[in-house]
Amino acid sequence: MSNHLKISCCKASELIEKKNISTLSFYESIQLKIHGILCAGCKAYQKHSRILEDGIKKVKRKEQKSQTLSPKIKEEIISKL
């Protein structure tokens, strides 16, 4: 295997976090995939990072939905709580 495709766990974690906020280049995707095959720790980190990122996105979507309610509807909801 080419040394250009081997990356450290530190670099892999950077790519995992980058993948959560943007798109990896083809080369970066290959590097991360190969590293994930070889490193169980980073593979687990990637899974947990994805779960956490999905949770954050759900919370943000809920906040955005609650901000779109009219003041009247918000008052009605609060009064029923």
PyMOL Python script that loads the backbone (N, CA, C, O; Angstrom):
from pymol import cmd

cmd.read_pdbstr("""\
ATOM      1  N   MET A   1       0.846  -1.181   0.000  1.00  0.00           N
ATOM      2  CA  MET A   1       0.000   0.000   0.000  1.00  0.00           C
ATOM      3  C   MET A   1       0.890   1.242   0.000  1.00  0.00           C
ATOM      4  O   MET A   1       1.914   1.285   0.682  1.00  0.00           O
ATOM      5  N   SER A   2       0.500   2.214  -0.745  1.00  0.00           N
ATOM      6  CA  SER A   2       1.263   3.447  -0.855  1.00  0.00           C
ATOM      7  C   SER A   2       1.263   4.217   0.462  1.00  0.00           C
ATOM      8  O   SER A   2       0.238   4.309   1.138  1.00  0.00           O
ATOM      9  N   ASN A   3       2.421   4.769   0.819  1.00  0.00           N
ATOM     10  CA  ASN A   3       2.507   5.573   2.035  1.00  0.00           C
ATOM     11  C   ASN A   3       1.662   6.831   1.937  1.00  0.00           C
ATOM     12  O   ASN A   3       1.317   7.419   2.962  1.00  0.00           O
ATOM     13  N   HIS A   4       1.325   7.254   0.735  1.00  0.00           N
ATOM     14  CA  HIS A   4       0.504   8.455   0.558  1.00  0.00           C
ATOM     15  C   HIS A   4      -0.934   8.233   1.027  1.00  0.00           C
ATOM     16  O   HIS A   4      -1.646   9.182   1.358  1.00  0.00           O
ATOM     17  N   LEU A   5      -1.343   6.982   1.049  1.00  0.00           N
ATOM     18  CA  LEU A   5      -2.710   6.677   1.468  1.00  0.00           C
ATOM     19  C   LEU A   5      -2.807   6.416   2.966  1.00  0.00           C
ATOM     20  O   LEU A   5      -3.898   6.462   3.534  1.00  0.00           O
ATOM     21  N   LYS A   6      -1.676   6.144   3.608  1.00  0.00           N
ATOM     22  CA  LYS A   6      -1.673   5.910   5.055  1.00  0.00           C
ATOM     23  C   LYS A   6      -1.705   7.241   5.776  1.00  0.00           C
ATOM     24  O   LYS A   6      -0.949   8.159   5.457  1.00  0.00           O
ATOM     25  N   ILE A   7      -2.596   7.332   6.757  1.00  0.00           N
ATOM     26  CA  ILE A   7      -2.688   8.553   7.555  1.00  0.00           C
ATOM     27  C   ILE A   7      -2.687   8.183   9.036  1.00  0.00           C
ATOM     28  O   ILE A   7      -2.989   7.047   9.401  1.00  0.00           O
ATOM     29  N   SER A   8      -2.349   9.136   9.870  1.00  0.00           N
ATOM     30  CA  SER A   8      -2.355   8.921  11.313  1.00  0.00           C
ATOM     31  C   SER A   8      -3.778   8.996  11.845  1.00  0.00           C
ATOM     32  O   SER A   8      -4.687   9.459  11.156  1.00  0.00           O
ATOM     33  N   CYS A   9      -3.958   8.539  13.067  1.00  0.00           N
ATOM     34  CA  CYS A   9      -5.269   8.653  13.714  1.00  0.00           C
ATOM     35  C   CYS A   9      -5.657  10.120  13.875  1.00  0.00           C
ATOM     36  O   CYS A   9      -6.831  10.473  13.765  1.00  0.00           O
ATOM     37  N   CYS A  10      -4.673  10.965  14.133  1.00  0.00           N
ATOM     38  CA  CYS A  10      -4.941  12.398  14.278  1.00  0.00           C
ATOM     39  C   CYS A  10      -5.504  12.967  12.973  1.00  0.00           C
ATOM     40  O   CYS A  10      -6.489  13.705  12.983  1.00  0.00           O
ATOM     41  N   LYS A  11      -4.873  12.620  11.856  1.00  0.00           N
ATOM     42  CA  LYS A  11      -5.347  13.090  10.549  1.00  0.00           C
ATOM     43  C   LYS A  11      -6.729  12.497  10.248  1.00  0.00           C
ATOM     44  O   LYS A  11      -7.593  13.175   9.691  1.00  0.00           O
ATOM     45  N   ALA A  12      -6.929  11.230  10.621  1.00  0.00           N
ATOM     46  CA  ALA A  12      -8.223  10.591  10.388  1.00  0.00           C
ATOM     47  C   ALA A  12      -9.321  11.319  11.158  1.00  0.00           C
ATOM     48  O   ALA A  12     -10.408  11.537  10.623  1.00  0.00           O
ATOM     49  N   SER A  13      -9.051  11.698  12.409  1.00  0.00           N
ATOM     50  CA  SER A  13     -10.072  12.411  13.186  1.00  0.00           C
ATOM     51  C   SER A  13     -10.378  13.775  12.573  1.00  0.00           C
ATOM     52  O   SER A  13     -11.523  14.227  12.599  1.00  0.00           O
ATOM     53  N   GLU A  14      -9.354  14.433  12.020  1.00  0.00           N
ATOM     54  CA  GLU A  14      -9.587  15.707  11.323  1.00  0.00           C
ATOM     55  C   GLU A  14     -10.514  15.499  10.127  1.00  0.00           C
ATOM     56  O   GLU A  14     -11.435  16.284   9.900  1.00  0.00           O
ATOM     57  N   LEU A  15     -10.261  14.430   9.363  1.00  0.00           N
ATOM     58  CA  LEU A  15     -11.089  14.157   8.190  1.00  0.00           C
ATOM     59  C   LEU A  15     -12.512  13.779   8.590  1.00  0.00           C
ATOM     60  O   LEU A  15     -13.470  14.144   7.909  1.00  0.00           O
ATOM     61  N   ILE A  16     -12.646  13.047   9.696  1.00  0.00           N
ATOM     62  CA  ILE A  16     -13.980  12.676  10.180  1.00  0.00           C
ATOM     63  C   ILE A  16     -14.784  13.928  10.513  1.00  0.00           C
ATOM     64  O   ILE A  16     -15.948  14.049  10.132  1.00  0.00           O
ATOM     65  N   GLU A  17     -14.156  14.852  11.222  1.00  0.00           N
ATOM     66  CA  GLU A  17     -14.853  16.090  11.585  1.00  0.00           C
ATOM     67  C   GLU A  17     -15.112  16.965  10.358  1.00  0.00           C
ATOM     68  O   GLU A  17     -16.158  17.606  10.262  1.00  0.00           O
ATOM     69  N   LYS A  18     -14.177  16.992   9.436  1.00  0.00           N
ATOM     70  CA  LYS A  18     -14.375  17.758   8.201  1.00  0.00           C
ATOM     71  C   LYS A  18     -15.559  17.197   7.422  1.00  0.00           C
ATOM     72  O   LYS A  18     -16.356  17.947   6.859  1.00  0.00           O
ATOM     73  N   LYS A  19     -15.664  15.868   7.398  1.00  0.00           N
ATOM     74  CA  LYS A  19     -16.756  15.208   6.677  1.00  0.00           C
ATOM     75  C   LYS A  19     -18.115  15.582   7.259  1.00  0.00           C
ATOM     76  O   LYS A  19     -19.114  15.612   6.542  1.00  0.00           O
ATOM     77  N   ASN A  20     -18.152  15.870   8.568  1.00  0.00           N
ATOM     78  CA  ASN A  20     -19.409  16.259   9.213  1.00  0.00           C
ATOM     79  C   ASN A  20     -19.895  17.636   8.774  1.00  0.00           C
ATOM     80  O   ASN A  20     -21.092  17.918   8.831  1.00  0.00           O
ATOM     81  N   ILE A  21     -18.973  18.499   8.335  1.00  0.00           N
ATOM     82  CA  ILE A  21     -19.387  19.869   7.995  1.00  0.00           C
ATOM     83  C   ILE A  21     -19.239  20.204   6.521  1.00  0.00           C
ATOM     84  O   ILE A  21     -19.778  21.211   6.063  1.00  0.00           O
ATOM     85  N   SER A  22     -18.519  19.382   5.770  1.00  0.00           N
ATOM     86  CA  SER A  22     -18.362  19.651   4.342  1.00  0.00           C
ATOM     87  C   SER A  22     -18.099  18.335   3.613  1.00  0.00           C
ATOM     88  O   SER A  22     -18.285  17.254   4.172  1.00  0.00           O
ATOM     89  N   THR A  23     -17.677  18.440   2.395  1.00  0.00           N
ATOM     90  CA  THR A  23     -17.412  17.268   1.577  1.00  0.00           C
ATOM     91  C   THR A  23     -15.912  17.020   1.493  1.00  0.00           C
ATOM     92  O   THR A  23     -15.125  17.946   1.297  1.00  0.00           O
ATOM     93  N   LEU A  24     -15.531  15.764   1.643  1.00  0.00           N
ATOM     94  CA  LEU A  24     -14.129  15.404   1.489  1.00  0.00           C
ATOM     95  C   LEU A  24     -13.805  15.259   0.010  1.00  0.00           C
ATOM     96  O   LEU A  24     -14.669  14.931  -0.803  1.00  0.00           O
ATOM     97  N   SER A  25     -12.556  15.506  -0.317  1.00  0.00           N
ATOM     98  CA  SER A  25     -12.110  15.242  -1.685  1.00  0.00           C
ATOM     99  C   SER A  25     -12.084  13.729  -1.891  1.00  0.00           C
ATOM    100  O   SER A  25     -12.130  12.963  -0.928  1.00  0.00           O
ATOM    101  N   PHE A  26     -12.010  13.315  -3.121  1.00  0.00           N
ATOM    102  CA  PHE A  26     -11.944  11.883  -3.431  1.00  0.00           C
ATOM    103  C   PHE A  26     -10.748  11.255  -2.718  1.00  0.00           C
ATOM    104  O   PHE A  26     -10.868  10.186  -2.120  1.00  0.00           O
ATOM    105  N   TYR A  27      -9.609  11.913  -2.784  1.00  0.00           N
ATOM    106  CA  TYR A  27      -8.379  11.415  -2.164  1.00  0.00           C
ATOM    107  C   TYR A  27      -8.541  11.295  -0.645  1.00  0.00           C
ATOM    108  O   TYR A  27      -8.130  10.295  -0.055  1.00  0.00           O
ATOM    109  N   GLU A  28      -9.133  12.303  -0.016  1.00  0.00           N
ATOM    110  CA  GLU A  28      -9.359  12.266   1.429  1.00  0.00           C
ATOM    111  C   GLU A  28     -10.318  11.134   1.802  1.00  0.00           C
ATOM    112  O   GLU A  28     -10.118  10.453   2.808  1.00  0.00           O
ATOM    113  N   SER A  29     -11.351  10.937   0.994  1.00  0.00           N
ATOM    114  CA  SER A  29     -12.313   9.860   1.247  1.00  0.00           C
ATOM    115  C   SER A  29     -11.634   8.500   1.217  1.00  0.00           C
ATOM    116  O   SER A  29     -11.903   7.642   2.058  1.00  0.00           O
ATOM    117  N   ILE A  30     -10.746   8.307   0.236  1.00  0.00           N
ATOM    118  CA  ILE A  30     -10.006   7.042   0.120  1.00  0.00           C
ATOM    119  C   ILE A  30      -9.096   6.859   1.328  1.00  0.00           C
ATOM    120  O   ILE A  30      -9.036   5.773   1.904  1.00  0.00           O
ATOM    121  N   GLN A  31      -8.386   7.924   1.716  1.00  0.00           N
ATOM    122  CA  GLN A  31      -7.504   7.845   2.881  1.00  0.00           C
ATOM    123  C   GLN A  31      -8.295   7.448   4.127  1.00  0.00           C
ATOM    124  O   GLN A  31      -7.867   6.579   4.887  1.00  0.00           O
ATOM    125  N   LEU A  32      -9.437   8.080   4.333  1.00  0.00           N
ATOM    126  CA  LEU A  32     -10.249   7.809   5.516  1.00  0.00           C
ATOM    127  C   LEU A  32     -10.808   6.390   5.480  1.00  0.00           C
ATOM    128  O   LEU A  32     -10.822   5.702   6.501  1.00  0.00           O
ATOM    129  N   LYS A  33     -11.265   5.955   4.323  1.00  0.00           N
ATOM    130  CA  LYS A  33     -11.821   4.604   4.194  1.00  0.00           C
ATOM    131  C   LYS A  33     -10.749   3.557   4.510  1.00  0.00           C
ATOM    132  O   LYS A  33     -11.010   2.607   5.247  1.00  0.00           O
ATOM    133  N   ILE A  34      -9.551   3.726   3.957  1.00  0.00           N
ATOM    134  CA  ILE A  34      -8.461   2.781   4.210  1.00  0.00           C
ATOM    135  C   ILE A  34      -8.096   2.788   5.694  1.00  0.00           C
ATOM    136  O   ILE A  34      -7.910   1.729   6.294  1.00  0.00           O
ATOM    137  N   HIS A  35      -7.996   3.965   6.279  1.00  0.00           N
ATOM    138  CA  HIS A  35      -7.648   4.053   7.695  1.00  0.00           C
ATOM    139  C   HIS A  35      -8.722   3.370   8.545  1.00  0.00           C
ATOM    140  O   HIS A  35      -8.402   2.675   9.509  1.00  0.00           O
ATOM    141  N   GLY A  36      -9.991   3.566   8.189  1.00  0.00           N
ATOM    142  CA  GLY A  36     -11.083   2.932   8.928  1.00  0.00           C
ATOM    143  C   GLY A  36     -11.046   1.417   8.858  1.00  0.00           C
ATOM    144  O   GLY A  36     -11.438   0.743   9.810  1.00  0.00           O
ATOM    145  N   ILE A  37     -10.586   0.883   7.758  1.00  0.00           N
ATOM    146  CA  ILE A  37     -10.452  -0.571   7.617  1.00  0.00           C
ATOM    147  C   ILE A  37      -9.360  -1.093   8.552  1.00  0.00           C
ATOM    148  O   ILE A  37      -9.487  -2.174   9.127  1.00  0.00           O
ATOM    149  N   LEU A  38      -8.297  -0.320   8.694  1.00  0.00           N
ATOM    150  CA  LEU A  38      -7.139  -0.742   9.478  1.00  0.00           C
ATOM    151  C   LEU A  38      -7.238  -0.396  10.959  1.00  0.00           C
ATOM    152  O   LEU A  38      -6.556  -1.020  11.773  1.00  0.00           O
ATOM    153  N   CYS A  39      -8.054   0.566  11.328  1.00  0.00           N
ATOM    154  CA  CYS A  39      -8.065   1.075  12.702  1.00  0.00           C
ATOM    155  C   CYS A  39      -9.482   1.017  13.285  1.00  0.00           C
ATOM    156  O   CYS A  39     -10.347   1.817  12.928  1.00  0.00           O
ATOM    157  N   ALA A  40      -9.698   0.066  14.178  1.00  0.00           N
ATOM    158  CA  ALA A  40     -11.019  -0.100  14.792  1.00  0.00           C
ATOM    159  C   ALA A  40     -11.390   1.104  15.658  1.00  0.00           C
ATOM    160  O   ALA A  40     -12.563   1.466  15.745  1.00  0.00           O
ATOM    161  N   GLY A  41     -10.405   1.721  16.294  1.00  0.00           N
ATOM    162  CA  GLY A  41     -10.669   2.874  17.147  1.00  0.00           C
ATOM    163  C   GLY A  41     -11.219   4.044  16.362  1.00  0.00           C
ATOM    164  O   GLY A  41     -12.192   4.672  16.781  1.00  0.00           O
ATOM    165  N   CYS A  42     -10.614   4.343  15.238  1.00  0.00           N
ATOM    166  CA  CYS A  42     -11.080   5.462  14.408  1.00  0.00           C
ATOM    167  C   CYS A  42     -12.413   5.140  13.739  1.00  0.00           C
ATOM    168  O   CYS A  42     -13.235   6.028  13.515  1.00  0.00           O
ATOM    169  N   LYS A  43     -12.615   3.887  13.428  1.00  0.00           N
ATOM    170  CA  LYS A  43     -13.899   3.484  12.848  1.00  0.00           C
ATOM    171  C   LYS A  43     -15.017   3.719  13.873  1.00  0.00           C
ATOM    172  O   LYS A  43     -16.090   4.212  13.525  1.00  0.00           O
ATOM    173  N   ALA A  44     -14.761   3.364  15.132  1.00  0.00           N
ATOM    174  CA  ALA A  44     -15.740   3.605  16.200  1.00  0.00           C
ATOM    175  C   ALA A  44     -15.927   5.101  16.421  1.00  0.00           C
ATOM    176  O   ALA A  44     -17.051   5.564  16.616  1.00  0.00           O
ATOM    177  N   TYR A  45     -14.835   5.857  16.394  1.00  0.00           N
ATOM    178  CA  TYR A  45     -14.916   7.317  16.558  1.00  0.00           C
ATOM    179  C   TYR A  45     -15.785   7.921  15.461  1.00  0.00           C
ATOM    180  O   TYR A  45     -16.602   8.802  15.727  1.00  0.00           O
ATOM    181  N   GLN A  46     -15.612   7.451  14.235  1.00  0.00           N
ATOM    182  CA  GLN A  46     -16.405   7.974  13.120  1.00  0.00           C
ATOM    183  C   GLN A  46     -17.890   7.683  13.328  1.00  0.00           C
ATOM    184  O   GLN A  46     -18.736   8.535  13.056  1.00  0.00           O
ATOM    185  N   LYS A  47     -18.201   6.495  13.806  1.00  0.00           N
ATOM    186  CA  LYS A  47     -19.598   6.131  14.060  1.00  0.00           C
ATOM    187  C   LYS A  47     -20.190   7.028  15.148  1.00  0.00           C
ATOM    188  O   LYS A  47     -21.292   7.552  14.987  1.00  0.00           O
ATOM    189  N   HIS A  48     -19.473   7.203  16.239  1.00  0.00           N
ATOM    190  CA  HIS A  48     -19.971   8.033  17.338  1.00  0.00           C
ATOM    191  C   HIS A  48     -20.083   9.501  16.928  1.00  0.00           C
ATOM    192  O   HIS A  48     -21.018  10.197  17.325  1.00  0.00           O
ATOM    193  N   SER A  49     -19.131   9.956  16.141  1.00  0.00           N
ATOM    194  CA  SER A  49     -19.166  11.336  15.668  1.00  0.00           C
ATOM    195  C   SER A  49     -20.395  11.570  14.788  1.00  0.00           C
ATOM    196  O   SER A  49     -21.035  12.618  14.873  1.00  0.00           O
ATOM    197  N   ARG A  50     -20.714  10.605  13.956  1.00  0.00           N
ATOM    198  CA  ARG A  50     -21.883  10.713  13.072  1.00  0.00           C
ATOM    199  C   ARG A  50     -23.172  10.743  13.904  1.00  0.00           C
ATOM    200  O   ARG A  50     -24.077  11.526  13.617  1.00  0.00           O
ATOM    201  N   ILE A  51     -23.253   9.895  14.928  1.00  0.00           N
ATOM    202  CA  ILE A  51     -24.435   9.871  15.796  1.00  0.00           C
ATOM    203  C   ILE A  51     -24.598  11.218  16.495  1.00  0.00           C
ATOM    204  O   ILE A  51     -25.699  11.764  16.549  1.00  0.00           O
ATOM    205  N   LEU A  52     -23.509  11.745  17.023  1.00  0.00           N
ATOM    206  CA  LEU A  52     -23.554  13.037  17.703  1.00  0.00           C
ATOM    207  C   LEU A  52     -23.955  14.150  16.740  1.00  0.00           C
ATOM    208  O   LEU A  52     -24.789  14.988  17.082  1.00  0.00           O
ATOM    209  N   GLU A  53     -23.380  14.171  15.559  1.00  0.00           N
ATOM    210  CA  GLU A  53     -23.691  15.197  14.563  1.00  0.00           C
ATOM    211  C   GLU A  53     -25.157  15.118  14.138  1.00  0.00           C
ATOM    212  O   GLU A  53     -25.808  16.149  13.970  1.00  0.00           O
ATOM    213  N   ASP A  54     -25.683  13.899  13.962  1.00  0.00           N
ATOM    214  CA  ASP A  54     -27.097  13.734  13.615  1.00  0.00           C
ATOM    215  C   ASP A  54     -27.996  14.283  14.725  1.00  0.00           C
ATOM    216  O   ASP A  54     -29.011  14.922  14.446  1.00  0.00           O
ATOM    217  N   GLY A  55     -27.624  14.036  15.976  1.00  0.00           N
ATOM    218  CA  GLY A  55     -28.391  14.561  17.106  1.00  0.00           C
ATOM    219  C   GLY A  55     -28.389  16.077  17.139  1.00  0.00           C
ATOM    220  O   GLY A  55     -29.422  16.698  17.386  1.00  0.00           O
ATOM    221  N   ILE A  56     -27.238  16.671  16.892  1.00  0.00           N
ATOM    222  CA  ILE A  56     -27.131  18.129  16.858  1.00  0.00           C
ATOM    223  C   ILE A  56     -28.006  18.703  15.747  1.00  0.00           C
ATOM    224  O   ILE A  56     -28.687  19.709  15.948  1.00  0.00           O
ATOM    225  N   LYS A  57     -27.990  18.072  14.585  1.00  0.00           N
ATOM    226  CA  LYS A  57     -28.812  18.546  13.470  1.00  0.00           C
ATOM    227  C   LYS A  57     -30.301  18.467  13.805  1.00  0.00           C
ATOM    228  O   LYS A  57     -31.067  19.357  13.435  1.00  0.00           O
ATOM    229  N   LYS A  58     -30.719  17.398  14.509  1.00  0.00           N
ATOM    230  CA  LYS A  58     -32.127  17.265  14.894  1.00  0.00           C
ATOM    231  C   LYS A  58     -32.533  18.383  15.845  1.00  0.00           C
ATOM    232  O   LYS A  58     -33.609  18.965  15.701  1.00  0.00           O
ATOM    233  N   VAL A  59     -31.682  18.681  16.808  1.00  0.00           N
ATOM    234  CA  VAL A  59     -31.972  19.756  17.758  1.00  0.00           C
ATOM    235  C   VAL A  59     -32.081  21.092  17.030  1.00  0.00           C
ATOM    236  O   VAL A  59     -32.982  21.884  17.305  1.00  0.00           O
ATOM    237  N   LYS A  60     -31.161  21.337  16.101  1.00  0.00           N
ATOM    238  CA  LYS A  60     -31.198  22.591  15.340  1.00  0.00           C
ATOM    239  C   LYS A  60     -32.478  22.701  14.525  1.00  0.00           C
ATOM    240  O   LYS A  60     -33.077  23.774  14.449  1.00  0.00           O
ATOM    241  N   ARG A  61     -32.902  21.590  13.912  1.00  0.00           N
ATOM    242  CA  ARG A  61     -34.147  21.616  13.126  1.00  0.00           C
ATOM    243  C   ARG A  61     -35.345  21.915  14.017  1.00  0.00           C
ATOM    244  O   ARG A  61     -36.236  22.672  13.631  1.00  0.00           O
ATOM    245  N   LYS A  62     -35.367  21.323  15.208  1.00  0.00           N
ATOM    246  CA  LYS A  62     -36.471  21.579  16.139  1.00  0.00           C
ATOM    247  C   LYS A  62     -36.477  23.035  16.572  1.00  0.00           C
ATOM    248  O   LYS A  62     -37.539  23.648  16.676  1.00  0.00           O
ATOM    249  N   GLU A  63     -35.303  23.591  16.823  1.00  0.00           N
ATOM    250  CA  GLU A  63     -35.216  25.007  17.213  1.00  0.00           C
ATOM    251  C   GLU A  63     -35.702  25.903  16.085  1.00  0.00           C
ATOM    252  O   GLU A  63     -36.412  26.879  16.330  1.00  0.00           O
ATOM    253  N   GLN A  64     -35.327  25.582  14.854  1.00  0.00           N
ATOM    254  CA  GLN A  64     -35.751  26.392  13.719  1.00  0.00           C
ATOM    255  C   GLN A  64     -37.269  26.318  13.552  1.00  0.00           C
ATOM    256  O   GLN A  64     -37.908  27.323  13.239  1.00  0.00           O
ATOM    257  N   LYS A  65     -37.842  25.147  13.756  1.00  0.00           N
ATOM    258  CA  LYS A  65     -39.297  25.007  13.641  1.00  0.00           C
ATOM    259  C   LYS A  65     -39.996  25.815  14.721  1.00  0.00           C
ATOM    260  O   LYS A  65     -41.009  26.464  14.459  1.00  0.00           O
ATOM    261  N   SER A  66     -39.455  25.777  15.938  1.00  0.00           N
ATOM    262  CA  SER A  66     -40.103  26.515  17.022  1.00  0.00           C
ATOM    263  C   SER A  66     -40.000  28.020  16.811  1.00  0.00           C
ATOM    264  O   SER A  66     -40.854  28.765  17.293  1.00  0.00           O
ATOM    265  N   GLN A  67     -38.992  28.476  16.114  1.00  0.00           N
ATOM    266  CA  GLN A  67     -38.831  29.901  15.852  1.00  0.00           C
ATOM    267  C   GLN A  67     -39.773  30.389  14.764  1.00  0.00           C
ATOM    268  O   GLN A  67     -39.987  31.594  14.631  1.00  0.00           O
ATOM    269  N   THR A  68     -40.333  29.486  13.992  1.00  0.00           N
ATOM    270  CA  THR A  68     -41.217  29.889  12.900  1.00  0.00           C
ATOM    271  C   THR A  68     -42.673  29.997  13.343  1.00  0.00           C
ATOM    272  O   THR A  68     -43.529  30.432  12.572  1.00  0.00           O
ATOM    273  N   LEU A  69     -42.953  29.603  14.583  1.00  0.00           N
ATOM    274  CA  LEU A  69     -44.325  29.709  15.076  1.00  0.00           C
ATOM    275  C   LEU A  69     -44.669  31.168  15.357  1.00  0.00           C
ATOM    276  O   LEU A  69     -43.826  31.959  15.781  1.00  0.00           O
ATOM    277  N   SER A  70     -45.895  31.486  15.116  1.00  0.00           N
ATOM    278  CA  SER A  70     -46.343  32.849  15.404  1.00  0.00           C
ATOM    279  C   SER A  70     -46.414  33.034  16.924  1.00  0.00           C
ATOM    280  O   SER A  70     -46.571  32.062  17.663  1.00  0.00           O
ATOM    281  N   PRO A  71     -46.301  34.270  17.381  1.00  0.00           N
ATOM    282  CA  PRO A  71     -46.385  34.535  18.831  1.00  0.00           C
ATOM    283  C   PRO A  71     -47.698  34.033  19.439  1.00  0.00           C
ATOM    284  O   PRO A  71     -47.715  33.557  20.574  1.00  0.00           O
ATOM    285  N   LYS A  72     -48.776  34.139  18.698  1.00  0.00           N
ATOM    286  CA  LYS A  72     -50.079  33.692  19.199  1.00  0.00           C
ATOM    287  C   LYS A  72     -50.076  32.185  19.452  1.00  0.00           C
ATOM    288  O   LYS A  72     -50.559  31.719  20.484  1.00  0.00           O
ATOM    289  N   ILE A  73     -49.533  31.439  18.512  1.00  0.00           N
ATOM    290  CA  ILE A  73     -49.470  29.981  18.660  1.00  0.00           C
ATOM    291  C   ILE A  73     -48.542  29.610  19.812  1.00  0.00           C
ATOM    292  O   ILE A  73     -48.841  28.692  20.575  1.00  0.00           O
ATOM    293  N   LYS A  74     -47.425  30.313  19.945  1.00  0.00           N
ATOM    294  CA  LYS A  74     -46.507  30.056  21.059  1.00  0.00           C
ATOM    295  C   LYS A  74     -47.200  30.281  22.391  1.00  0.00           C
ATOM    296  O   LYS A  74     -47.046  29.482  23.315  1.00  0.00           O
ATOM    297  N   GLU A  75     -47.958  31.355  22.495  1.00  0.00           N
ATOM    298  CA  GLU A  75     -48.684  31.655  23.736  1.00  0.00           C
ATOM    299  C   GLU A  75     -49.693  30.562  24.043  1.00  0.00           C
ATOM    300  O   GLU A  75     -49.846  30.151  25.193  1.00  0.00           O
ATOM    301  N   GLU A  76     -50.379  30.096  23.012  1.00  0.00           N
ATOM    302  CA  GLU A  76     -51.377  29.050  23.198  1.00  0.00           C
ATOM    303  C   GLU A  76     -50.712  27.756  23.687  1.00  0.00           C
ATOM    304  O   GLU A  76     -51.232  27.078  24.573  1.00  0.00           O
ATOM    305  N   ILE A  77     -49.583  27.431  23.111  1.00  0.00           N
ATOM    306  CA  ILE A  77     -48.855  26.226  23.521  1.00  0.00           C
ATOM    307  C   ILE A  77     -48.395  26.345  24.975  1.00  0.00           C
ATOM    308  O   ILE A  77     -48.548  25.412  25.763  1.00  0.00           O
ATOM    309  N   ILE A  78     -47.842  27.483  25.310  1.00  0.00           N
ATOM    310  CA  ILE A  78     -47.345  27.720  26.667  1.00  0.00           C
ATOM    311  C   ILE A  78     -48.497  27.659  27.680  1.00  0.00           C
ATOM    312  O   ILE A  78     -48.339  27.111  28.771  1.00  0.00           O
ATOM    313  N   SER A  79     -49.625  28.209  27.323  1.00  0.00           N
ATOM    314  CA  SER A  79     -50.769  28.205  28.256  1.00  0.00           C
ATOM    315  C   SER A  79     -51.291  26.778  28.497  1.00  0.00           C
ATOM    316  O   SER A  79     -51.829  26.485  29.565  1.00  0.00           O
ATOM    317  N   LYS A  80     -51.133  25.909  27.517  1.00  0.00           N
ATOM    318  CA  LYS A  80     -51.594  24.530  27.677  1.00  0.00           C
ATOM    319  C   LYS A  80     -50.593  23.646  28.409  1.00  0.00           C
ATOM    320  O   LYS A  80     -50.920  22.540  28.837  1.00  0.00           O
ATOM    321  N   LEU A  81     -49.386  24.143  28.545  1.00  0.00           N
ATOM    322  CA  LEU A  81     -48.372  23.380  29.288  1.00  0.00           C
ATOM    323  C   LEU A  81     -48.618  23.566  30.746  1.00  0.00           C
ATOM    324  O   LEU A  81     -47.887  23.016  31.570  1.00  0.00           O
TER     325      LEU A  81
END
""", "prot")
cmd.dss("prot")
cmd.show_as("cartoon", "prot")
cmd.util.cbc("prot")
cmd.orient("prot")
